[in-house]
């Protein structure tokens, strides 16, 4: 009796706000009847992106096909969270046709790829490809995320500071592990700036990795499938910056949950969230804010970019925000902004 074919898995990595969730939502919308299981990893105490993905309009991405891992960064909780989830997916009858994994923006992809060599997983699943989503507009501005102006200024003014931040190391690792590097928001920069972005990415990428522009919304995403990289068998060329000292953890980052956030209007929500996102060291604000007499407002904020909109009519989810930031960010100032 022939062994069953290995289930291909696609790992999607990239910084906060780079566009991973948007990309995956499009992938699920193009499932064309394939059974696709999605693992969403959230850094912090609340899963959120999974809810945005659970209504993509295709039967292949129903709620039962989405698994959220919310107990910390996936690269640090492989044994406790990721492997049991993979084992459960493999045991399904029928098993998924494809598995998509959206990592936290703070996750190193290398330990996750290595986990596919685990004995209970290796015989059934293979990494079809690692896709790194790179925010072209941010990189063109000399940043890897949109909220590092203060950090860059501080580094420039103080020669005693470490001039290689954890953010830069994470960017390097996410690019170095990729089979396909997708430049998002490339339409927000001119050709000269885009060339600089490509040069930055090219400096860290593996020779086998391809750099492409994120396809437009009306374009099929077939280039992301069928990469056949078997990345778990090729860890040497994907060596992490952190492999040299074996000292990776997320002590440089922390998350904080704010319960019961409420506002009088959508404009009030936008003002509150913008103030929170402007607190030094805050990387991202996401979640829901209760609005008087209205459905809750869904919030996504990365640096100066704030996106707020009403949830589905009839939704009564309580206001709850997760703030992700660099270790030691000013929580008192954050809470003052939240009201």
QUIWO-V135378 format. One line per field, one symbol per residue. ss: DSSP state (H for helix, E for strand, - for the rest). phi: phi as a letter, one per 40 degrees, with the letter a starting at -180 (. if undefined). A space follows every 10 residues. Layout:
# QUIWO-V135378
ss->???
phi->???
This chain:
# QUIWO-V135378
ss->------EEEE EEEE-----H HHHHHHHHH- -----EEEEE E-------HH HHH-----HH H-HHHEEEE- -------HHH HHHHHHHHHH -------EEE EE------HH HHHHH---HH HH--EEEEEE EEEEEHHHHH --------HH HHHHHHH--- -----HHHHH HHHHHH---E EEEE-HHH-- HHHHHHHHHH HHHH-----E EEE------- -HHH------ HHH--HHH-- HHHH------ --EEEEEEE- -EE--HHHHH HHHHHHH--- -EEEEEEEEE E-----EEEE EE--EEEEEE ---------E EEEEEE---- HHHHHHHH-
phi->.cccccccbb cbbicdgchc ccccdcdccb cfgccbcbbb bbchbbcbdd ccccbcgbcc bccccbbbbb chcccbbdcc bccccccccc ccbccccabb bccccbcccd ccccccccdc bdcbbbccab bbcbcccccc cgbbacbbdc cccccccbcc cccbcccccc ddcccccccb bbccfcccbc cccccccdcc cccbccdccb bbccdcccbc bdccbgcfcf dccbcccbdc dcccbfbcab ccbababbcg cbacacccdc cccccccccd gccabahbbc bdgbccccbb bbfccbbbac cddgcbccca bbbbacdgcc ccccccccg
